Amino acid sequence: MPDIEYGYYWFRHHADGTTFIALRDEGDGEWYIPAIDHALPHIMKYATLLGPVARQTATGASIDQ
């Protein structure tokens, strides 16, 4: 997946429609879900990539600070 930048993204699970956030790690390029300590190499088989997580709040403040 070299065309997807590193960072946090929203996904929708195929089986139940729930949404979740996963991180594409810049160290190894694999996908991780926060609090799970192993990569999920087949995430696209089970979930749809919805888009990047916004880096600002509704007020315009950065979440990186």
A tleap script that builds the chain and sets N, CA, C and O, in Angstrom:
source leaprc.protein.ff14SB
mol = sequence {
  NMET PRO ASP ILE GLU TYR GLY TYR TYR TRP
  PHE ARG HIE HIE ALA ASP GLY THR THR PHE
  ILE ALA LEU ARG ASP GLU GLY ASP GLY GLU
  TRP TYR ILE PRO ALA ILE ASP HIE ALA LEU
  PRO HIE ILE MET LYS TYR ALA THR LEU LEU
  GLY PRO VAL ALA ARG GLN THR ALA THR GLY
  ALA SER ILE ASP CGLN
}
set mol.1.N position { 0.807 -1.200 0.000 }
set mol.1.CA position { 0.000 0.000 0.000 }
set mol.1.C position { 0.849 1.262 0.000 }
set mol.1.O position { 0.631 2.131 0.844 }
set mol.2.N position { 1.774 1.395 -0.880 }
set mol.2.CA position { 2.638 2.567 -0.864 }
set mol.2.C position { 1.919 3.865 -1.194 }
set mol.2.O position { 2.459 4.937 -0.924 }
set mol.3.N position { 0.709 3.810 -1.774 }
set mol.3.CA position { 0.000 5.026 -2.142 }
set mol.3.C position { -0.783 5.646 -0.985 }
set mol.3.O position { -1.288 6.760 -1.119 }
set mol.4.N position { -0.895 4.947 0.150 }
set mol.4.CA position { -1.582 5.481 1.331 }
set mol.4.C position { -0.530 6.011 2.290 }
set mol.4.O position { 0.371 5.276 2.696 }
set mol.5.N position { -0.640 7.280 2.651 }
set mol.5.CA position { 0.331 7.897 3.551 }
set mol.5.C position { 0.250 7.274 4.943 }
set mol.5.O position { -0.751 6.657 5.307 }
set mol.6.N position { 1.308 7.448 5.700 }
set mol.6.CA position { 1.336 6.978 7.079 }
set mol.6.C position { 0.446 7.871 7.924 }
set mol.6.O position { 0.282 9.055 7.630 }
set mol.7.N position { -0.128 7.303 8.974 }
set mol.7.CA position { -0.962 8.069 9.890 }
set mol.7.C position { -2.212 7.304 10.287 }
set mol.7.O position { -2.314 6.098 10.061 }
set mol.8.N position { -3.162 8.018 10.881 }
set mol.8.CA position { -4.392 7.424 11.397 }
set mol.8.C position { -5.521 7.554 10.380 }
set mol.8.O position { -5.682 8.596 9.745 }
set mol.9.N position { -6.307 6.474 10.233 }
set mol.9.CA position { -7.405 6.437 9.268 }
set mol.9.C position { -8.643 5.791 9.878 }
set mol.9.O position { -8.550 4.911 10.734 }
set mol.10.N position { -9.808 6.251 9.415 }
set mol.10.CA position { -11.081 5.646 9.781 }
set mol.10.C position { -11.355 4.460 8.864 }
set mol.10.O position { -11.072 4.513 7.667 }
set mol.11.N position { -11.910 3.388 9.434 }
set mol.11.CA position { -12.330 2.200 8.698 }
set mol.11.C position { -13.751 1.832 9.101 }
set mol.11.O position { -14.208 2.186 10.187 }
set mol.12.N position { -14.445 1.122 8.221 }
set mol.12.CA position { -15.755 0.537 8.540 }
set mol.12.C position { -15.646 -0.969 8.357 }
set mol.12.O position { -15.287 -1.463 7.288 }
set mol.13.N position { -15.968 -1.684 9.435 }
set mol.13.CA position { -15.908 -3.147 9.434 }
set mol.13.C position { -17.030 -3.709 8.567 }
set mol.13.O position { -18.176 -3.277 8.694 }
set mol.14.N position { -16.724 -4.661 7.690 }
set mol.14.CA position { -17.711 -5.227 6.764 }
set mol.14.C position { -18.815 -5.999 7.477 }
set mol.14.O position { -19.980 -5.897 7.095 }
set mol.15.N position { -18.471 -6.763 8.495 }
set mol.15.CA position { -19.439 -7.659 9.127 }
set mol.15.C position { -20.541 -6.932 9.882 }
set mol.15.O position { -21.709 -7.309 9.783 }
set mol.16.N position { -20.191 -5.904 10.629 }
set mol.16.CA position { -21.215 -5.260 11.465 }
set mol.16.C position { -21.371 -3.756 11.248 }
set mol.16.O position { -22.227 -3.134 11.877 }
set mol.17.N position { -20.573 -3.168 10.384 }
set mol.17.CA position { -20.716 -1.751 10.059 }
set mol.17.C position { -20.128 -0.786 11.072 }
set mol.17.O position { -20.267 0.427 10.918 }
set mol.18.N position { -19.474 -1.298 12.105 }
set mol.18.CA position { -18.865 -0.396 13.074 }
set mol.18.C position { -17.667 0.309 12.459 }
set mol.18.O position { -17.042 -0.196 11.526 }
set mol.19.N position { -17.357 1.474 12.990 }
set mol.19.CA position { -16.186 2.214 12.530 }
set mol.19.C position { -15.100 2.145 13.595 }
set mol.19.O position { -15.377 2.022 14.788 }
set mol.20.N position { -13.863 2.226 13.134 }
set mol.20.CA position { -12.727 2.188 14.048 }
set mol.20.C position { -11.563 2.919 13.405 }
set mol.20.O position { -11.574 3.206 12.208 }
set mol.21.N position { -10.570 3.213 14.207 }
set mol.21.CA position { -9.368 3.913 13.748 }
set mol.21.C position { -8.205 2.932 13.740 }
set mol.21.O position { -8.031 2.140 14.666 }
set mol.22.N position { -7.415 3.000 12.678 }
set mol.22.CA position { -6.191 2.202 12.581 }
set mol.22.C position { -5.054 3.115 12.143 }
set mol.22.O position { -5.269 4.126 11.474 }
set mol.23.N position { -3.854 2.742 12.530 }
set mol.23.CA position { -2.652 3.500 12.217 }
set mol.23.C position { -1.828 2.760 11.185 }
set mol.23.O position { -1.549 1.572 11.346 }
set mol.24.N position { -1.438 3.445 10.136 }
set mol.24.CA position { -0.443 2.892 9.209 }
set mol.24.C position { 0.909 3.370 9.700 }
set mol.24.O position { 1.222 4.558 9.630 }
set mol.25.N position { 1.696 2.450 10.190 }
set mol.25.CA position { 2.966 2.760 10.842 }
set mol.25.C position { 4.039 3.121 9.831 }
set mol.25.O position { 4.208 2.435 8.823 }
set mol.26.N position { 4.759 4.194 10.099 }
set mol.26.CA position { 5.807 4.597 9.164 }
set mol.26.C position { 7.060 3.744 9.293 }
set mol.26.O position { 7.902 3.751 8.395 }
set mol.27.N position { 7.198 3.017 10.377 }
set mol.27.CA position { 8.371 2.166 10.558 }
set mol.27.C position { 8.342 0.929 9.678 }
set mol.27.O position { 9.352 0.576 9.069 }
set mol.28.N position { 7.187 0.265 9.605 }
set mol.28.CA position { 7.102 -0.964 8.820 }
set mol.28.C position { 6.000 -0.945 7.764 }
set mol.28.O position { 5.884 -1.890 6.984 }
set mol.29.N position { 5.188 0.116 7.723 }
set mol.29.CA position { 4.141 0.245 6.721 }
set mol.29.C position { 2.915 -0.609 6.988 }
set mol.29.O position { 1.995 -0.636 6.171 }
set mol.30.N position { 2.884 -1.312 8.123 }
set mol.30.CA position { 1.759 -2.176 8.473 }
set mol.30.C position { 0.665 -1.383 9.198 }
set mol.30.O position { 0.902 -0.282 9.695 }
set mol.31.N position { -0.538 -1.970 9.247 }
set mol.31.CA position { -1.681 -1.371 9.933 }
set mol.31.C position { -1.788 -1.907 11.351 }
set mol.31.O position { -1.615 -3.104 11.583 }
set mol.32.N position { -2.079 -1.011 12.310 }
set mol.32.CA position { -2.246 -1.370 13.713 }
set mol.32.C position { -3.489 -0.668 14.250 }
set mol.32.O position { -3.817 0.444 13.839 }
set mol.33.N position { -4.165 -1.329 15.164 }
set mol.33.CA position { -5.266 -0.710 15.898 }
set mol.33.C position { -4.714 -0.366 17.268 }
set mol.33.O position { -4.047 -1.199 17.882 }
set mol.34.N position { -4.977 0.854 17.774 }
set mol.34.CA position { -4.470 1.214 19.099 }
set mol.34.C position { -4.822 0.141 20.142 }
set mol.34.O position { -5.944 -0.366 20.169 }
set mol.35.N position { -3.865 -0.189 20.982 }
set mol.35.CA position { -3.971 -1.151 22.076 }
set mol.35.C position { -3.852 -2.610 21.619 }
set mol.35.O position { -3.961 -3.512 22.449 }
set mol.36.N position { -3.635 -2.862 20.343 }
set mol.36.CA position { -3.372 -4.225 19.865 }
set mol.36.C position { -1.918 -4.248 19.416 }
set mol.36.O position { -1.501 -3.435 18.591 }
set mol.37.N position { -1.159 -5.174 19.957 }
set mol.37.CA position { 0.293 -5.134 19.770 }
set mol.37.C position { 0.825 -5.884 18.551 }
set mol.37.O position { 2.032 -6.103 18.452 }
set mol.38.N position { -0.043 -6.282 17.623 }
set mol.38.CA position { 0.458 -6.933 16.415 }
set mol.38.C position { -0.201 -6.318 15.176 }
set mol.38.O position { -1.305 -5.778 15.237 }
set mol.39.N position { 0.505 -6.417 14.071 }
set mol.39.CA position { 0.017 -5.828 12.820 }
set mol.39.C position { -1.197 -6.590 12.297 }
set mol.39.O position { -1.377 -7.773 12.585 }
set mol.40.N position { -2.026 -5.889 11.521 }
set mol.40.CA position { -3.190 -6.482 10.870 }
set mol.40.C position { -2.978 -6.411 9.356 }
set mol.40.O position { -3.497 -5.506 8.702 }
set mol.41.N position { -2.224 -7.352 8.798 }
set mol.41.CA position { -1.831 -7.256 7.390 }
set mol.41.C position { -2.985 -7.370 6.391 }
set mol.41.O position { -2.847 -6.920 5.254 }
set mol.42.N position { -4.106 -7.953 6.780 }
set mol.42.CA position { -5.222 -8.151 5.850 }
set mol.42.C position { -6.418 -7.276 6.196 }
set mol.42.O position { -7.561 -7.668 5.961 }
set mol.43.N position { -6.168 -6.101 6.750 }
set mol.43.CA position { -7.250 -5.227 7.211 }
set mol.43.C position { -8.226 -4.868 6.086 }
set mol.43.O position { -9.427 -4.753 6.330 }
set mol.44.N position { -7.732 -4.690 4.870 }
set mol.44.CA position { -8.598 -4.301 3.755 }
set mol.44.C position { -9.547 -5.425 3.339 }
set mol.44.O position { -10.547 -5.170 2.667 }
set mol.45.N position { -9.247 -6.648 3.726 }
set mol.45.CA position { -10.118 -7.782 3.428 }
set mol.45.C position { -11.384 -7.741 4.291 }
set mol.45.O position { -12.430 -8.251 3.890 }
set mol.46.N position { -11.285 -7.136 5.469 }
set mol.46.CA position { -12.382 -7.143 6.437 }
set mol.46.C position { -13.003 -5.779 6.691 }
set mol.46.O position { -14.037 -5.679 7.352 }
set mol.47.N position { -12.379 -4.730 6.171 }
set mol.47.CA position { -12.865 -3.381 6.449 }
set mol.47.C position { -12.620 -2.461 5.248 }
set mol.47.O position { -11.729 -2.697 4.432 }
set mol.48.N position { -13.430 -1.419 5.168 }
set mol.48.CA position { -13.306 -0.417 4.106 }
set mol.48.C position { -12.621 0.820 4.660 }
set mol.48.O position { -13.015 1.337 5.706 }
set mol.49.N position { -11.606 1.292 3.969 }
set mol.49.CA position { -10.922 2.520 4.347 }
set mol.49.C position { -11.839 3.696 4.033 }
set mol.49.O position { -12.254 3.871 2.887 }
set mol.50.N position { -12.161 4.508 5.049 }
set mol.50.CA position { -13.055 5.647 4.862 }
set mol.50.C position { -12.305 6.952 4.627 }
set mol.50.O position { -12.773 7.803 3.871 }
set mol.51.N position { -11.160 7.120 5.257 }
set mol.51.CA position { -10.389 8.333 5.075 }
set mol.51.C position { -9.549 8.660 6.290 }
set mol.51.O position { -9.658 8.004 7.326 }
set mol.52.N position { -8.708 9.679 6.162 }
set mol.52.CA position { -7.817 10.043 7.265 }
set mol.52.C position { -8.584 10.639 8.443 }
set mol.52.O position { -9.639 11.251 8.275 }
set mol.53.N position { -8.035 10.448 9.625 }
set mol.53.CA position { -8.576 11.059 10.835 }
set mol.53.C position { -8.207 12.541 10.796 }
set mol.53.O position { -7.059 12.896 10.529 }
set mol.54.N position { -9.175 13.388 11.059 }
set mol.54.CA position { -8.927 14.836 11.060 }
set mol.54.C position { -7.877 15.189 12.113 }
set mol.54.O position { -7.892 14.654 13.222 }
set mol.55.N position { -6.981 16.080 11.757 }
set mol.55.CA position { -5.913 16.480 12.675 }
set mol.55.C position { -6.271 17.740 13.454 }
set mol.55.O position { -5.436 18.276 14.182 }
set mol.56.N position { -7.521 18.223 13.307 }
set mol.56.CA position { -7.982 19.394 14.040 }
set mol.56.C position { -9.343 19.111 14.649 }
set mol.56.O position { -10.118 18.311 14.125 }
set mol.57.N position { -9.625 19.774 15.760 }
set mol.57.CA position { -10.933 19.647 16.405 }
set mol.57.C position { -11.914 20.584 15.697 }
set mol.57.O position { -11.531 21.332 14.798 }
set mol.58.N position { -13.166 20.535 16.108 }
set mol.58.CA position { -14.194 21.401 15.534 }
set mol.58.C position { -13.879 22.878 15.747 }
set mol.58.O position { -14.326 23.720 14.969 }
set mol.59.N position { -13.115 23.206 16.790 }
set mol.59.CA position { -12.763 24.600 17.052 }
set mol.59.C position { -11.539 25.053 16.278 }
set mol.59.O position { -11.177 26.229 16.307 }
set mol.60.N position { -10.897 24.108 15.578 }
set mol.60.CA position { -9.710 24.459 14.801 }
set mol.60.C position { -8.408 24.168 15.506 }
set mol.60.O position { -7.343 24.363 14.920 }
set mol.61.N position { -8.453 23.704 16.758 }
set mol.61.CA position { -7.239 23.374 17.502 }
set mol.61.C position { -6.626 22.095 16.961 }
set mol.61.O position { -7.342 21.183 16.547 }
set mol.62.N position { -5.312 22.028 16.964 }
set mol.62.CA position { -4.617 20.851 16.476 }
set mol.62.C position { -4.647 19.749 17.537 }
set mol.62.O position { -4.467 20.023 18.724 }
set mol.63.N position { -4.877 18.499 17.107 }
set mol.63.CA position { -4.836 17.382 18.061 }
set mol.63.C position { -3.404 16.923 18.316 }
set mol.63.O position { -3.175 16.062 19.165 }
set mol.64.N position { -2.455 17.476 17.603 }
set mol.64.CA position { -1.054 17.084 17.750 }
set mol.64.C position { -0.357 17.800 18.906 }
set mol.64.O position { 0.812 17.527 19.179 }
set mol.65.N position { -1.037 18.691 19.573 }
set mol.65.CA position { -0.381 19.436 20.656 }
set mol.65.C position { -0.743 18.896 21.995 }
set mol.65.O position { -0.278 19.408 23.014 }
savepdb mol mol.pdb
quit
